[in-house]
């Protein structure tokens, strides 16, 4: 098979079969509308098979040339390229709050969860099997406070008499943070691969295992101390779970599976082995130039930010030690509007307005002249 312009060696010399299936289902609808449960589910399945035309052990011989059906089937099975993928996931599973319900920090509607699983299986002439399994689960929390600032001098009649007291009158402080957030994601990947020995079929190579089990935790806090002083903090911790050697299969290797469970259970109490930790924070202050009549033509802010990072040495090179680094940054910006400054002087304000006086401008009537009522006729 191939296009008209392709050469013989470029054309497809095998049989290819492919199947793809995917589906989306909102399982939350089975709980009813009053339950306010969102449970989206996704499932995908794909199958790809490539059947060779020629014998992989003897590429010059077609498989249909073998007279013995058992030999033909065996050679076809060993040369077949088989790929199977299947996965499913639950994304953003949550319990929605009812209409009109007031937000509270303890409500379950602030939480959301996700879970996914995928499995890929491949085998071909050189690979006996190559199986990869991936599990991913996460739990998230996010809540934003709706609070008003405390302003002790807002109702003071004395401070209202002059604009010069605006700095004191508008003094405020927030008693609650603006937002808090937390997320925890666990990702485990397991790969088992065995190479086929086509030279000495009676001898099998030992399978190779590649494992990874990561646990990432993220924390966030935003706090507007005042309307002009704002603080933000964020931290991220990446840790791993160490696993033993050998395969992990509940059915084929129950002893190895039990060893895996015991190893992970003993490390959960210490939150795994931290490999990387980073936190950063920033403090932003908007200068109160707008609260004083003499400086309300200027704006400015100052931002201080800092970052800290700790990294563990590679597990196979612990003699090099861990790495610590930090940084800080101070940023100041300002802006001056000289037009507003000049308008504070009456003469300059008149110049800026083009010499026009403030007040009501004269109007000019554009109505046509009214005649005296006499008519003039022409014959």
N, C-alpha and C positions, 0 to 999 in steps of 0.2 A: 504494500500500500504506500502511496505517496503522490506528490503533485506531478504534473506532466513534465516540468522542467528539471525535477530532481533526478540525480543519477541512481544507478542500481544499488550501489553501496549505501546511499543515503535513504533508501526507502525502508519502510517498516517491514520487518520480517517475522513478526510475531502476532499473536492474538491478544488484544487488550480488552479487559472488562472492567467497568467502573460503576459504582453505585454510591449515591450521595443522598442523605436524608437528614433533615433538620426540622425542628418543631419548637414553637413558643407557646406556652400555656400559662395563663394567669390563675394559679391555683388558689389565690386568695378569694376568688369568687365563690368557691365552695363553702366558705364560712359565712356567706351572706353579707349584704351591704352594711348592716348595723355593726358587724364585727370590726370593720375598718382595717382589715388585714391585707397587706400587699405581699404576695408571694409569687414573684415571676420565676418561671422554670423554663430552661432551655436544654434541648437534647439534640445531639448531632451524631451521625454515624456515616462513615465512608468506608468503602471497600475497593481496593484496586488489585487486579490480578493480571499478570503478564505471562502468557503461556508461550514458551519458545517453539520455534519451528524446527530448529536443529538441536542435536544432542549437545548439551554443554560440555560433556567429556570428550566428544569428538565432533567439533564444529562443522566438519565436512559431510556429516551424515544426517539426513533428515530423520526425525523421530518416527514418521510413518513408514520408514523403510524397514523397521524392525518387525520381524515376523512374530516374535513372541510378545503377546499383549502385556504380560507382567513386566517384562524389561522395559517396554515402551512407557508404561504408566510410571514405573519407578524413576526412569530418567527424566520424564516430564515433571514429576513431582519435585525432584531435586533441583531442576533448573528453573522452576517457577519462581517468579518474583511476586511475593504476596505482601500486601500492606493493608492493615486494618486499623482504623481510628474510631474511637468512641469517647464521648465526653458529655457531661451534663453539669449544669451550674444553677445555683440560686443566687440572684443578684439583688442587692438592696432590699432584703427582707425586713419589714418593719410593721409596727402597729401604729396606724395613723390616729391622731387625736380627733375627737368629735368636734363638730362645728360649734363654735362659741365657747369651747373649753379654754380656760386660762392656762397659759404655759407654766409649768412647774419643773423645777430642777430634777425631781425624782420620777417624772412620768416616763413610762416605757416608750413613748413616742419619740423620745430623744435618742433612742438606740436604733441601730440598724446592723444587719448581719449579712454575710455572703459566704458561699461555699461552692467549690468547684472540684471536679474530678475528671481526669483525662487519662486515657490509656492508648498507647501506640504499639503495635506489633508488626514487625517486619522480618521476613526471611527471604533468602535468595540462594544462589548457587554457592556463594562464599560464606554465608552466615546461616548458622543453624537456627538461631532466633535472636532477635534484638527487641526487648520489651522495655518500655518506659512508662512509668506510672507517676502521676503528679497530683498531689492533694494541695488545695489552697483554701484556707478559711480565715475569716476576719470578723472582728467585732468593733463597731464604731459608736462613739458617743459625742454629741454636739448639742450645746445649749447656749442660747443668747439671752442675756438678762435685759429686761425692759425697765429701766429705772430712771428717775429724774434726779438731777443734782440737788444737794442740800445747799441753799443760799441763805445764810443767817441774816444778811443785811438787805435783802431784797425789798422789804416793806418799810424800810426806814425813811421817814419823811424828811429828815435832815439831809440825808445823802442824795435825795432826789432834787434838791434845790439847785445843785450845780453839776455841770458835766465833769468837773475836776474830781468829783467823788465817785465816778463810775468804776474806777479800779477797785474801790472798797465795796461799793454797792453790789457789783456783779461777782464778788468772790464766791466760789462754789467748790463743792467736793462731791464725788460719787462714792456712795457707801458700798456698792456692789461692783464686781468686775463686769466687763462688757460681754465676754465670751469665754467659755471653757470647752476644750475638746480633747478627745482621747481615742486612739485607734490601736488595735492589736491585730497583726497579720502573721499567720504561720504558713510557711510554704515547705512542703516536703517533696523531694524528687527521688525516685528510685529507678535505676537502670540496670538491667541484667542482660549481658550479651555473651554469646558463645559462637566462636568462629568454627566453621566446619573444616575438618581435615579431609581434603579431597585427594591427598597424596597417599596417606595411610588411613583408610576408612576405619580400620579396627581400633585406632587410637583416637580418643576424644580429648580435645583441649578443655581445660578447666574454664568455667564461665568467669567473666569479669564483672565486678559490681561497682557501680558509681552511685554514691548516696549523698544527699544534701538535705539538711533540715534546718531552716532558718526561722527565727522569730523576731519580728520587727515591731517595736512599740514607739508610738509617737504621742507627744503631749503638747498642748497648746493653751496659752492663757493671754487674753487681751484685757487690759484694765485702763480705762480712761480715768485717771485720778481726778483731773479737772477737765473742763472743756478745752483747755490749752495744753495740758500735760498728759501725755499718753504713753503707756508702757505695754510692750509686747514681749512674750517669752515663748520659745519653742524648743523642744528637745526630741532627739531621736536615738533610740538604742537598738542596735542590731546584734543579736546573739545567735548561737548555734547549739544544737544538741549533737553530742558525739555518739556515734553508733559503732558497734563492733563489726568485725569482719564476717563474711559469709552472707548467704542469702536470707531474705525475710519473706516467708510465705506461710500463711496460716494453715494451709492444707498440706503442702508438700514438705514443709519444714517447721513443724509446730515448736520444736525446741528453740530454733533460731528466732521465731516470732515472739516467744515468751521472753527470751533474753533481750530482745529489742524493747518490749514493753517495760521491763524492769529498768533498763538503762534510762529510758526517757522519763519514767516516773521519779527516779532518783534525782534527776536534774531540774525538774519543774520547780522544786522548792527553792532553788537558787536562781531561777529565771534564766536557765541556760548559761552558757559561757559567752560573756560579752566580747565581741570582736571589734566593735566600733561604737563610740558614743560621741554625740555632737549636741551642743546646745548653743543657742544664740538669743540675744535679747537686745531691745532697742528702747530708747527713751527720747521722745520728741516733745519739744516745748515751743509753742508759738508765742513770741514776744508780744506783750499786751500794749503795743503802740496805739491800737485803735481805742483804748480807754482814756487817753489823754488828748485834749484838743490840740496841744502843741506838737504831738507826734502822730496824729491820726492819718497823716499823709504817707506814712511808712509802714511796711510790713516786714516781718522777719521771723525765722525759726531756727532752732538749734536741734540737731539730732545726734545722739550718741548711740553707737551700736558696737556690740562685741560678740565674738565667736570663740568657742572652746571645742577642741576635738582631741579625742583619745583613741588610739588604735593599738590593738594587741599585735605583738610580733607574730609572723607566720608560725603555725603550729610545728612545722618541721625545722624552724630556725629560731628557736626561742633564745639562743645566745645573743641575738642582736638586740634584744630588749624591745620594750614598747615605745610608742611615739606619742608625744604630747605637743600640741601647737595651739596657739591662740592669737587673736588679732583684735584690734579695736579701730574704730573710725569715728571721727568727729566732723560733722558737716554743718556749716552755717551758711544760710542764704538770706538775702535781704533785697528789698525792692523799694524804690522811692518814686512817688508820683508828684512831680513838681507842679503839675497843673493844679492839683488840690492845694499845694503850698502857696502858689501865687494867688489863688482865689481867697486866701485869708486876708489879703491886702485889698481894700476897696478899689484903689486905682488900678492895680494889676488885674483885678477881676473884671473891671470895665474894659480894659484892653483885650482881655481874652474873649469877651463877649462881642467884640467888634465895635465898641463904642455905644452900644445900645443900652438904654436905661432899663432897669428892671421895672416891671409894671405892665399896665395894659397898653398895647400898641394901638395907634389910631387906625381906623378902618376907612377905606375909600369906597364910596358907593359906585356901582357900575350900572345903575338903572338908567334907562334911556330917558331923554327929556320929554316932558308931557306937553303936548300942543295946547293952544288956547281954544281949541274946539272948532276953529274955522276950517272950511274945506276949500280947496282950490282945484278947480277942474280945468282941463285942457281939451279943446276940441280941434 
